[in-house]
């Protein structure tokens, strides 16, 4: 339990930040999962169409500090390589 006004405020701020981070991380993971499903199904055209929006979501999540920028770059690289491999 918080013992001071500033500690109570920090708890409130942390809750807001946690909710925001969870929203952005979940949104990104859903987009990545959907793109991977398209790749696994071999749907090249649909995967190419979904790639740019997914890469944008991953980059935005990294910009907000929810995930590390190197993790975002690694994810983007792997997704791009997988889509390019479809032909």
N, C-alpha and C positions, 0 to 999 in steps of 0.2 A: 504494500500500500504506500502511496506517495505521502511524503511528510511535509512537503512545501508546495506553494503555488507553482513554482517553476517546474517542479517534478510532475505535477498534475498536467501542466501544459505540455511538457515533453511527451507524456503518455498519450495525450490527445493527438499531438502531431505525428507520433509514431503510428498510431492506429490509422490515420488518414493516409500516411505514406504507404503503409502495408497494404491497405485496400487498393490503392492506385497501382502499386507494383504487382499485386496479384492479378489485377485486371489486365495489365499490359502483357505480363508473362503468359497468362492463359490465352489471350488473343493470339499472341505470336505462336505459341505451341500448337494451337488449333490449326492455324494457317500452314505451319510446317508439316503437321500430320496429314492434312488434306493433300498437300503437294506430294508428299511421299507416297500416299495411296495412289495418286495419279501415275506417278513414276513406276510403282510396282505393277500397276495394271497395264503399263505400256502405252498409255494414252499421251502420245507426244505433243499433239497440238494443244490439248487442254492443259498439259503441264507447262508448256511454254507460255501460254496465256496467264497462268496463275503464278508463274515464277517472279515476274517483276513486282507484283503487289506483295508477294511473300517476302521478297528481299527488302522491300521498303519497310515492311512491318518489323523485320529483324533489325534493320538499321535504326529505326525510330526507337525501338526498345533499348538498344545500346546507347543511343543519344540521351535517353532519359536516365541512364545509369542503372537500369533494372538488371541488365546482364553486362558482362565485361565486353569491351570492344573487340578483343581477340576472339572471344567465344562467338560473337556475332560474325566476324570475318570468316571464321572456320565453318560456321553453319552455312553462310552464303556461298562459300567456295564449294562445299560438298554438294549443296543442292544444285548449283549451276553445273558442276561436272556431271551429276547424275542426269540432269535434263539433256545436256549436250550429248551424252552417251546414247540417248534414245534414237538419235539420228536426225 
